[in-house]
Amino acid sequence: MKLSKNFVHVAGTLAFASIAQSQVMTEVRISTSGVDQEYVEIQGLPGQSTDGLMVLVVEGDPAGATGGVGTLDFAYDLAGDVFTNEFYVLGSSEAATAFPGDIDNASYGDNMFENSSATIYLVNVPDPIKRQDIIQTWAGTDISDPVGSLTTRIATDMDVELLDAVAFWDGDAGDVFYDGAPEFGPDGSFLPSGIIRDGGCPGEWCTDVFVNFSTNGNPNPPYADPSPNAINPTTSCTTTASAGSCGGSGSVGTPYCSANNNSTGSISALGASGTPLAASNDLTLEASSLPVNSFGFFLASLDSGFVMNPGGSSGNLCLGGSIGRYVGAGQIKNSGTTGAFSLALDLTQVPQPTGFVTVAAGETWRFQAWHRDAVGGSATSNFTNGLEIAFL
């Protein structure tokens, strides 16, 4: 598994902090009356590619029909598609019939999950050869690592990034769950039909309100109605922390070109939130770790560059080519007492030297923030890092 600043290993369990633009599961349904209407709802960013995403299922029942505990029962590759909105739903053929228009991928037919205890994972595997290896070599074998432990190769393989994991328990003694995934169930003496994040992200998983087992659509409190490809209902359920943090509408862009320390001793930082989907026009630039009460503004360019200490600045300009400045009404900001300022962008009005332009899908824009600073009591200026955003 890729180890990054977002990964923490604690006492044999896996915990994940927010990962920029990562995906998480928000609703999972694996057992219903009649033919199972199975699906996994994943939250991401509109227009985001599904390339690399896989849903994996590891057996937790010693008497499982497809293998003993630790066996990789199922491996589903989601590559070759996109999030048409903030949700992407992998589902069975029966689910596609029951929820027309709400299942994005029903290519794996029915009976996608066993009706028994299991750990279900959402992972990112960028290498297509590795994905095929998982499907052809791992599937049907015991992937606990070391064998007999409560850790799997999903957690130990450096080519696999674990985004989220949940465990369903049918109440049988001796069932096993892996990689610190939160456990849900039993529902009475049965396997839960499905689980939800309360109200969707950023809500956590409900432990005492499950998805309705019935398929007739009749309300059945305290069960929640299934809601694939839609925001989950908000309940008064008890929740538990999950393996994956909601990041679908979180940080956007890739930082580049490190900044110099400012007068606080910290590096002025630039990030963004919202979505890189140009048509959504939902993007906010956020400068932080600035000197307090410092004036500044944002810059934009299609080109990257590097100019050390331009105009006597203490920082570095990370943009090149034509550079626009956000200095219109209300766009020059002050960091105030928090040492931070932000600006919600209008992507149809990006300033450039020759006028305003509209961001188009397929373009990559670079942003930076300039701000006033002081060194040894003398006024100067500084810059944040650069931020590169590929618009979809």
N, C-alpha and C positions, 0 to 999 in steps of 0.2 A: 504494500500500500504506500502511496506517496505520502511522505511525512512533510508537512508544511507548518507554518506558524499557526494554522487553524486546527492542528491535531494535538490532542493531549492524551497520554496513556496513563490511566489511573487504576492501580490495583487490579490489573487484568481486564479492565473494561475500556471501551472506547468512548470518548466524548469529543464532540465536534463543535467548534465555535463557528460563527457565521463565515461562509465562504462566498466571496464576491461572485454574484451571478450564478450561484449554485442552484441545484434543483433539490426538492424534497418531496416525499410522499405526503399527501394531505388527506387521502381517504383510501381505504383498502377493504374490499368486500370479497370473501372467498367461499361463502356457503349460504345458500338460500333454499327455500322450498322448491320442489321440482328440479328442473335442470338448473344448475348453479349460474346465477347472473354475476360472474366474477369480473372484477376490474381493479386496477391500481391507478389512482389519480395522482399526477405529479404536477407540482407547481414550478413554473420557471418564468421566463420573460417572453412576451409576444415576439414571434419571429426567430426565437432562439432555436438552433439546430438540435436535434436529438442524437446526432452522431456521438458515439461513445457511450451512450446510456444503455444500461442493461438492468433487468429485473431478475434477481436470482432467488431461489427458494431452497433452503437447507432443511432436511428432514429432522424432526425433533422427537418422533415417536419410535421407540425400539421395534414396534411391530408395523412400521410404515409399509405401505404397499409397494413403494418404489425403491426401498432400500432401508438400511438401518440408520441410526442416528449419525449425523454428520455427513450424510450423503447429499450431494447436490442433485436435488430432484428435477429442477427445471431451470433453464437459462434462456431468457428472452432478450434478443438484440433489437434495440429500438432505432438503429441507425437509418438514415435516409429520409427523415421526416422533419417537421418543424412544429413548434408551438404556434398554433393559429391564434390563440389568445394566451392568457396566463396559465392555462391548464393543458396538459396532454394526458390522455387516458388510454392505457392499454387494457383491453377487455376481451372477454370471450364472445363467441358468435351470439350466444343467448343474450348477453348483455347488450350487444349492438341492436338486437331485435327489441329488447325491452326499453332501451333508451336511444331511440333513433336520433342520429346527428350528434350524440354526445360521446361516442366511443371513437377515438381517432385511429386506433390500430386494433383490428379484430382478426389479424392474419394467422393467429395461432389456434383458432377453433375453440372448442369447448374443453372443459375439464383441465383448466390451466393450473389448478391447485388441488392438492389432496384435502379432504375434510378431516384433517388431523393436525396435531401440533407441528409448528414449523417456524423458522425464522425467515423473514422476507426482507431482501435487501434492494436498495437502489444504489447502483455503482456507476462510476465513470471509467471507461476503459478506452482511451483514445486510439490505441493500436488495433486495427482490424484483425491482424494476425493473432493477437492475444485474445480477442473476443472469440475467434474461431477455436482457439485452443481451449477456452473455457467450455464452449459448447460441445466440442468433439472429444476432449480428453478429461476435463474435470467432471462433466455431467455423468451421473450414475456411479460416482466413486466417493469414498469418504475423504472430504477435504479438510477435516479437522487438522490443525497444525500447531504442535505435534499431534499425532494421531491419539485420540482418546481425550484430548484437552477440550476446553470450551472456547478455543480460538480457532478460526478457520483461515485458509489461504486467502480468503477475501480480505482479511485484515493484515496479512503478513506479506503478500505479494506486492512488490514495489510498483508494478504496472497497473494496479487496481486502486482506485480512489473510492472509498466508501462514503457515500453521500447521506444515506439514511438507512435505518433498519428497525424493524418491529417484529415481535414474536407473538404468535397466536397459541393459546394453550387450551386444550379441551378438557383439562382437569384430571387426566390420567397421571397416576404416580409414575415416576421414573422418566418422564419426558425431559428433554434436554434443549436448551437454547444457547445461542452463541453470540460472542463478540459484544457482550454487554447490552444487547438490544432490550428495550423495555418490553415487559410481558403483559399480555392482555387476555383476560379470561380466567376461569371459565365463565360462561353465561349460564348460571345455574349449574347444571351438569353437562353442558354442551359447549362446543366450540363457538365463540362469537361469530355472528354472521359477518360483521365488518366493524371497522373502527374509523374514527374521524378525529382530525384536529378541531378543537372547539372553535367554531367561527372561522375556520381556516387559518392560514398564517396571519399574524404571528402566534396564534393560539397553539397550545400543546395538545397532546393526545388525551382524549377522554378515557378514563379507566372504568367508569360505571355507567356510561351511556354508550350503547353499541348501535350499529346500523340495524334497522328492522330486518328480521329473518324473512318475513312475509313478502311475497311478490305481488300482492293484490292492490297495493297502493293505499290501503286503509291506514290512517294514523294509529299508532300503537305505542303511546307513551309508556315508559320514558325512552323508548327507542327513537332514534333519529331516522327520518326518511332518507333513502339513498339520494345523493345529489352529485353524480359524476359530471365533471366539466362545469361546475358551478360552485360558488362560495358555500361552504358548509354552514349549517344552522348553528346559532349560538345557544348553548344550553347552560345549565347550572351544574355541570358535571365536575367531578374531581379530575384533575389532570396530572400528568407525569411528564417530566422532562424527557426529551427524545434524543436519539443519536444524531439527528440532523437538525440544524437550525434553519429557520425560514430565511431564505436569501433570494427568493425569486424576484422581488422588487427592490432589492437592496443595492449594494455598491455596483457601480457601472464603470467600465473603463480600465485601462492598464497604466499604472504610473511608469514614468521613465525620466531619465535625466535628474539625478539627485540634486536636491537643493543644498545651499550652504546654511550653516547655523545662523539664526537671527540673534537679536540682542537678548533674547530670553535664554539663549544657550540651546534652543531646540531648532529643529528644521521645520520651516513653514510647509504645511502639507496641503495638498489639493486632492479632493475626491469628488465623486458625483453619485447621485441617487436617482432613481426613476427607471427608465428603460431606454435601450439604444434603438428602439423601433422608431424610425424617423417620423412615420405617420402618426404616432401617438402624441408627439410633441410634449413629452413629459420627462424633462431632464433638469436637474438642479445641481449647479456647481457649489462645492462647499470647501472653503479655505479655513484651516484651523491651525492651532499652535502658533498663532501670530502674536506680536507684541500687543498689549492692550491699547485701546483707543487709537488704533492705527488706521489711517485711511488707505484704501486700495481699490483696485478694480480688476476685472478678468480680461484676458486676452484670448484670441482665437485665430487659428491658422490651419490650412490644409497641410502645411509642411512642418516637419521638425527641423531643428537646427541647434546650434550651440554657440553662444557669444558670452565669453567670460567678462563679468563686471561691466556691462554696457553702461556708458555714460557715468562711470564712477560708482555704479551700484555695488553693493556688497554681495549680490547674488548673480545668478547666471540666467540668461535668456535661453529658453529651450525650444523656441519657435523659429521658423525660417519663412522665406517667401513673403507673401502678403499677410500682414498681421493686422487684425481688427481689434479695437478696444471697446469694451463695454463701459462707455462714459456718458450715456444718455441719461435722461431724467430718472432719478431713483436708482441708477446703476453703480454710482460711486459709493462704496460702502465704508463703514467704520467697524472695527473689530470689537469695540466696546469693552466691557469688563470681562467678557468671556474669551477674548482673543480669537474670535472667529467671525466670519461673515459668509453669506451665501447669496445666490442669485438663481431664480427660476428662469431658464432660458426660453425664448420664443425661437424655435428652430426654423421659423419662416422669416426671421429678422436677425440673422447673424451679421454683425458689423464687419465690413472689409474696407480697405482704403478707398475703393471706388463706389461704395454704397452697401446696401444690405443684400444678402443672398439667402437662399433657402437650402437647408441641409437635405441631401437626397440619399435614399437607400443605396448602399454600396460605397459611400464615401467614408473616409477616415479623417476625423478632425482631431487637432491637438489644441489643448487648452492650458492656460497657466494663469496664476494670479500675481500681480505686482502689488507691493504695499510699502508704505513708508516705514523707516526704521531709524535707529540711531546707534552709532558706535563711539564710545568714549565721550558721549555728550554731543557729538556732531551729527547733524541730520544726514541721513543717507536713505537708501531704499534696498529692497530685497525682493526675491521671487520665491514662489513655491516650486515644488517639482512640476514637471509637465505631466499631462494626463492625455492619453490617446484613447479615442472612442471610435470603434468601427460601427457605423450605423447600418441597421438592417432595413 
